[in-house]
Amino acid sequence: MKRYFILLLLACTVGFTAYSCGGNDAQAKTETVAADPGAQLFSDNCAVCHGENGKAGMSGASDLSVSALTHENTVAVITSGRNTMRPFGSQFTKEEIEAIAQHVESLRK
């Protein structure tokens, strides 16, 4: 009986710790998305190749943290695509593309 109680207590402690740690990450991401409207669009559509921080470089994706593109060029690339990146001009509104471009620019060092 004592062994069962100790295992139950340990399981509850581990579960609570895992839950509380996961909640902090989700809260931090929610706060970032609220402060940066393009962050969620970027996360949902661009991060698979570029990574959340812009440095992943999957499938030939550019490292966005060192990009030297002007704002206008960043908007143009998002709208029309480039190399292996598909165009997003028909998927997003101009306002959404602006928000994504601003988020991309915030990833630069």
PyMOL commands that place a pseudoatom at each C-alpha (Angstrom):
pseudoatom trace, name=CA, resn=MET, resi=1, chain=A, elem=C, hetatm=0, pos=[0.000, 0.000, 0.000]
pseudoatom trace, name=CA, resn=LYS, resi=2, chain=A, elem=C, hetatm=0, pos=[2.816, 2.407, 0.882]
pseudoatom trace, name=CA, resn=ARG, resi=3, chain=A, elem=C, hetatm=0, pos=[4.563, 1.640, -2.419]
pseudoatom trace, name=CA, resn=TYR, resi=4, chain=A, elem=C, hetatm=0, pos=[1.332, 2.339, -4.340]
pseudoatom trace, name=CA, resn=PHE, resi=5, chain=A, elem=C, hetatm=0, pos=[0.916, 5.697, -2.590]
pseudoatom trace, name=CA, resn=ILE, resi=6, chain=A, elem=C, hetatm=0, pos=[4.506, 6.724, -3.387]
pseudoatom trace, name=CA, resn=LEU, resi=7, chain=A, elem=C, hetatm=0, pos=[4.090, 5.778, -7.061]
pseudoatom trace, name=CA, resn=LEU, resi=8, chain=A, elem=C, hetatm=0, pos=[0.804, 7.688, -7.243]
pseudoatom trace, name=CA, resn=LEU, resi=9, chain=A, elem=C, hetatm=0, pos=[2.391, 10.751, -5.647]
pseudoatom trace, name=CA, resn=LEU, resi=10, chain=A, elem=C, hetatm=0, pos=[5.353, 10.557, -8.033]
pseudoatom trace, name=CA, resn=ALA, resi=11, chain=A, elem=C, hetatm=0, pos=[3.051, 10.215, -11.066]
pseudoatom trace, name=CA, resn=CYS, resi=12, chain=A, elem=C, hetatm=0, pos=[0.996, 13.224, -9.973]
pseudoatom trace, name=CA, resn=THR, resi=13, chain=A, elem=C, hetatm=0, pos=[4.132, 15.307, -9.409]
pseudoatom trace, name=CA, resn=VAL, resi=14, chain=A, elem=C, hetatm=0, pos=[5.564, 14.438, -12.832]
pseudoatom trace, name=CA, resn=GLY, resi=15, chain=A, elem=C, hetatm=0, pos=[2.217, 15.072, -14.532]
pseudoatom trace, name=CA, resn=PHE, resi=16, chain=A, elem=C, hetatm=0, pos=[1.744, 18.418, -12.814]
pseudoatom trace, name=CA, resn=THR, resi=17, chain=A, elem=C, hetatm=0, pos=[5.306, 19.501, -13.665]
pseudoatom trace, name=CA, resn=ALA, resi=18, chain=A, elem=C, hetatm=0, pos=[4.890, 18.539, -17.323]
pseudoatom trace, name=CA, resn=TYR, resi=19, chain=A, elem=C, hetatm=0, pos=[1.526, 20.331, -17.501]
pseudoatom trace, name=CA, resn=SER, resi=20, chain=A, elem=C, hetatm=0, pos=[2.803, 23.521, -15.892]
pseudoatom trace, name=CA, resn=CYS, resi=21, chain=A, elem=C, hetatm=0, pos=[5.903, 23.647, -18.115]
pseudoatom trace, name=CA, resn=GLY, resi=22, chain=A, elem=C, hetatm=0, pos=[3.845, 23.133, -21.263]
pseudoatom trace, name=CA, resn=GLY, resi=23, chain=A, elem=C, hetatm=0, pos=[1.461, 25.875, -20.214]
pseudoatom trace, name=CA, resn=ASN, resi=24, chain=A, elem=C, hetatm=0, pos=[4.290, 28.397, -19.973]
pseudoatom trace, name=CA, resn=ASP, resi=25, chain=A, elem=C, hetatm=0, pos=[5.426, 27.644, -23.544]
pseudoatom trace, name=CA, resn=ALA, resi=26, chain=A, elem=C, hetatm=0, pos=[1.902, 27.963, -24.855]
pseudoatom trace, name=CA, resn=GLN, resi=27, chain=A, elem=C, hetatm=0, pos=[1.411, 31.211, -22.942]
pseudoatom trace, name=CA, resn=ALA, resi=28, chain=A, elem=C, hetatm=0, pos=[4.668, 32.641, -24.317]
pseudoatom trace, name=CA, resn=LYS, resi=29, chain=A, elem=C, hetatm=0, pos=[3.675, 31.718, -27.881]
pseudoatom trace, name=CA, resn=THR, resi=30, chain=A, elem=C, hetatm=0, pos=[0.205, 33.231, -27.379]
pseudoatom trace, name=CA, resn=GLU, resi=31, chain=A, elem=C, hetatm=0, pos=[1.737, 36.474, -26.138]
pseudoatom trace, name=CA, resn=THR, resi=32, chain=A, elem=C, hetatm=0, pos=[4.121, 36.575, -29.128]
pseudoatom trace, name=CA, resn=VAL, resi=33, chain=A, elem=C, hetatm=0, pos=[1.275, 36.004, -31.587]
pseudoatom trace, name=CA, resn=ALA, resi=34, chain=A, elem=C, hetatm=0, pos=[-0.827, 38.713, -29.918]
pseudoatom trace, name=CA, resn=ALA, resi=35, chain=A, elem=C, hetatm=0, pos=[2.050, 41.201, -30.160]
pseudoatom trace, name=CA, resn=ASP, resi=36, chain=A, elem=C, hetatm=0, pos=[2.949, 40.185, -33.741]
pseudoatom trace, name=CA, resn=PRO, resi=37, chain=A, elem=C, hetatm=0, pos=[-0.059, 39.436, -35.978]
pseudoatom trace, name=CA, resn=GLY, resi=38, chain=A, elem=C, hetatm=0, pos=[2.163, 37.962, -38.710]
pseudoatom trace, name=CA, resn=ALA, resi=39, chain=A, elem=C, hetatm=0, pos=[3.710, 35.463, -36.295]
pseudoatom trace, name=CA, resn=GLN, resi=40, chain=A, elem=C, hetatm=0, pos=[0.811, 32.988, -36.455]
pseudoatom trace, name=CA, resn=LEU, resi=41, chain=A, elem=C, hetatm=0, pos=[0.613, 33.149, -40.249]
pseudoatom trace, name=CA, resn=PHE, resi=42, chain=A, elem=C, hetatm=0, pos=[4.383, 32.659, -40.437]
pseudoatom trace, name=CA, resn=SER, resi=43, chain=A, elem=C, hetatm=0, pos=[4.249, 29.775, -37.970]
pseudoatom trace, name=CA, resn=ASP, resi=44, chain=A, elem=C, hetatm=0, pos=[1.432, 28.051, -39.863]
pseudoatom trace, name=CA, resn=ASN, resi=45, chain=A, elem=C, hetatm=0, pos=[2.773, 28.552, -43.403]
pseudoatom trace, name=CA, resn=CYS, resi=46, chain=A, elem=C, hetatm=0, pos=[6.469, 29.418, -43.447]
pseudoatom trace, name=CA, resn=ALA, resi=47, chain=A, elem=C, hetatm=0, pos=[8.100, 27.815, -40.413]
pseudoatom trace, name=CA, resn=VAL, resi=48, chain=A, elem=C, hetatm=0, pos=[7.989, 24.336, -41.922]
pseudoatom trace, name=CA, resn=CYS, resi=49, chain=A, elem=C, hetatm=0, pos=[10.878, 25.360, -44.230]
pseudoatom trace, name=CA, resn=HIS, resi=50, chain=A, elem=C, hetatm=0, pos=[12.278, 28.489, -42.591]
pseudoatom trace, name=CA, resn=GLY, resi=51, chain=A, elem=C, hetatm=0, pos=[11.871, 27.396, -38.950]
pseudoatom trace, name=CA, resn=GLU, resi=52, chain=A, elem=C, hetatm=0, pos=[10.237, 29.439, -36.192]
pseudoatom trace, name=CA, resn=ASN, resi=53, chain=A, elem=C, hetatm=0, pos=[13.395, 31.557, -35.892]
pseudoatom trace, name=CA, resn=GLY, resi=54, chain=A, elem=C, hetatm=0, pos=[13.949, 31.824, -39.670]
pseudoatom trace, name=CA, resn=LYS, resi=55, chain=A, elem=C, hetatm=0, pos=[17.178, 29.814, -39.625]
pseudoatom trace, name=CA, resn=ALA, resi=56, chain=A, elem=C, hetatm=0, pos=[16.043, 26.265, -40.563]
pseudoatom trace, name=CA, resn=GLY, resi=57, chain=A, elem=C, hetatm=0, pos=[16.860, 26.356, -44.277]
pseudoatom trace, name=CA, resn=MET, resi=58, chain=A, elem=C, hetatm=0, pos=[14.801, 23.244, -45.133]
pseudoatom trace, name=CA, resn=SER, resi=59, chain=A, elem=C, hetatm=0, pos=[14.240, 22.503, -48.841]
pseudoatom trace, name=CA, resn=GLY, resi=60, chain=A, elem=C, hetatm=0, pos=[16.602, 25.312, -49.862]
pseudoatom trace, name=CA, resn=ALA, resi=61, chain=A, elem=C, hetatm=0, pos=[14.819, 27.984, -47.793]
pseudoatom trace, name=CA, resn=SER, resi=62, chain=A, elem=C, hetatm=0, pos=[16.818, 31.138, -47.121]
pseudoatom trace, name=CA, resn=ASP, resi=63, chain=A, elem=C, hetatm=0, pos=[18.087, 32.020, -43.636]
pseudoatom trace, name=CA, resn=LEU, resi=64, chain=A, elem=C, hetatm=0, pos=[15.734, 34.888, -42.856]
pseudoatom trace, name=CA, resn=SER, resi=65, chain=A, elem=C, hetatm=0, pos=[17.779, 36.053, -39.864]
pseudoatom trace, name=CA, resn=VAL, resi=66, chain=A, elem=C, hetatm=0, pos=[20.494, 37.325, -42.220]
pseudoatom trace, name=CA, resn=SER, resi=67, chain=A, elem=C, hetatm=0, pos=[18.304, 38.447, -45.118]
pseudoatom trace, name=CA, resn=ALA, resi=68, chain=A, elem=C, hetatm=0, pos=[19.251, 41.782, -46.654]
pseudoatom trace, name=CA, resn=LEU, resi=69, chain=A, elem=C, hetatm=0, pos=[16.019, 42.205, -48.627]
pseudoatom trace, name=CA, resn=THR, resi=70, chain=A, elem=C, hetatm=0, pos=[14.223, 45.525, -48.457]
pseudoatom trace, name=CA, resn=HIS, resi=71, chain=A, elem=C, hetatm=0, pos=[10.681, 45.568, -47.136]
pseudoatom trace, name=CA, resn=GLU, resi=72, chain=A, elem=C, hetatm=0, pos=[9.326, 45.857, -50.675]
pseudoatom trace, name=CA, resn=ASN, resi=73, chain=A, elem=C, hetatm=0, pos=[11.404, 42.875, -51.828]
pseudoatom trace, name=CA, resn=THR, resi=74, chain=A, elem=C, hetatm=0, pos=[10.288, 40.818, -48.832]
pseudoatom trace, name=CA, resn=VAL, resi=75, chain=A, elem=C, hetatm=0, pos=[6.642, 41.547, -49.705]
pseudoatom trace, name=CA, resn=ALA, resi=76, chain=A, elem=C, hetatm=0, pos=[7.341, 40.655, -53.356]
pseudoatom trace, name=CA, resn=VAL, resi=77, chain=A, elem=C, hetatm=0, pos=[8.918, 37.303, -52.435]
pseudoatom trace, name=CA, resn=ILE, resi=78, chain=A, elem=C, hetatm=0, pos=[6.020, 36.387, -50.153]
pseudoatom trace, name=CA, resn=THR, resi=79, chain=A, elem=C, hetatm=0, pos=[3.526, 37.428, -52.828]
pseudoatom trace, name=CA, resn=SER, resi=80, chain=A, elem=C, hetatm=0, pos=[5.184, 35.880, -55.902]
pseudoatom trace, name=CA, resn=GLY, resi=81, chain=A, elem=C, hetatm=0, pos=[7.490, 33.222, -54.463]
pseudoatom trace, name=CA, resn=ARG, resi=82, chain=A, elem=C, hetatm=0, pos=[11.130, 32.648, -55.371]
pseudoatom trace, name=CA, resn=ASN, resi=83, chain=A, elem=C, hetatm=0, pos=[13.190, 29.605, -56.343]
pseudoatom trace, name=CA, resn=THR, resi=84, chain=A, elem=C, hetatm=0, pos=[11.477, 26.666, -54.586]
pseudoatom trace, name=CA, resn=MET, resi=85, chain=A, elem=C, hetatm=0, pos=[9.181, 28.868, -52.479]
pseudoatom trace, name=CA, resn=ARG, resi=86, chain=A, elem=C, hetatm=0, pos=[5.630, 28.935, -53.746]
pseudoatom trace, name=CA, resn=PRO, resi=87, chain=A, elem=C, hetatm=0, pos=[3.725, 32.226, -54.085]
pseudoatom trace, name=CA, resn=PHE, resi=88, chain=A, elem=C, hetatm=0, pos=[1.279, 33.212, -51.341]
pseudoatom trace, name=CA, resn=GLY, resi=89, chain=A, elem=C, hetatm=0, pos=[-0.310, 36.195, -53.107]
pseudoatom trace, name=CA, resn=SER, resi=90, chain=A, elem=C, hetatm=0, pos=[-3.568, 34.382, -53.799]
pseudoatom trace, name=CA, resn=GLN, resi=91, chain=A, elem=C, hetatm=0, pos=[-3.730, 32.841, -50.317]
pseudoatom trace, name=CA, resn=PHE, resi=92, chain=A, elem=C, hetatm=0, pos=[-3.272, 35.973, -48.182]
pseudoatom trace, name=CA, resn=THR, resi=93, chain=A, elem=C, hetatm=0, pos=[-4.635, 39.508, -48.234]
pseudoatom trace, name=CA, resn=LYS, resi=94, chain=A, elem=C, hetatm=0, pos=[-2.255, 42.425, -48.698]
pseudoatom trace, name=CA, resn=GLU, resi=95, chain=A, elem=C, hetatm=0, pos=[-2.591, 43.171, -44.978]
pseudoatom trace, name=CA, resn=GLU, resi=96, chain=A, elem=C, hetatm=0, pos=[-1.658, 39.591, -44.057]
pseudoatom trace, name=CA, resn=ILE, resi=97, chain=A, elem=C, hetatm=0, pos=[1.351, 39.686, -46.391]
pseudoatom trace, name=CA, resn=GLU, resi=98, chain=A, elem=C, hetatm=0, pos=[2.430, 42.974, -44.759]
pseudoatom trace, name=CA, resn=ALA, resi=99, chain=A, elem=C, hetatm=0, pos=[2.114, 41.358, -41.320]
pseudoatom trace, name=CA, resn=ILE, resi=100, chain=A, elem=C, hetatm=0, pos=[4.182, 38.346, -42.403]
pseudoatom trace, name=CA, resn=ALA, resi=101, chain=A, elem=C, hetatm=0, pos=[6.822, 40.616, -43.946]
pseudoatom trace, name=CA, resn=GLN, resi=102, chain=A, elem=C, hetatm=0, pos=[7.060, 42.616, -40.721]
pseudoatom trace, name=CA, resn=HIS, resi=103, chain=A, elem=C, hetatm=0, pos=[7.443, 39.389, -38.743]
pseudoatom trace, name=CA, resn=VAL, resi=104, chain=A, elem=C, hetatm=0, pos=[10.150, 38.154, -41.117]
pseudoatom trace, name=CA, resn=GLU, resi=105, chain=A, elem=C, hetatm=0, pos=[12.001, 41.430, -40.677]
pseudoatom trace, name=CA, resn=SER, resi=106, chain=A, elem=C, hetatm=0, pos=[11.767, 41.051, -36.891]
pseudoatom trace, name=CA, resn=LEU, resi=107, chain=A, elem=C, hetatm=0, pos=[13.719, 37.774, -37.175]
pseudoatom trace, name=CA, resn=ARG, resi=108, chain=A, elem=C, hetatm=0, pos=[16.825, 39.599, -38.429]
pseudoatom trace, name=CA, resn=LYS, resi=109, chain=A, elem=C, hetatm=0, pos=[19.725, 40.062, -36.071]
for i in range(1, 109): cmd.bond("trace and resi %d" % i, "trace and resi %d" % (i + 1))
show_as sticks, trace
zoom trace
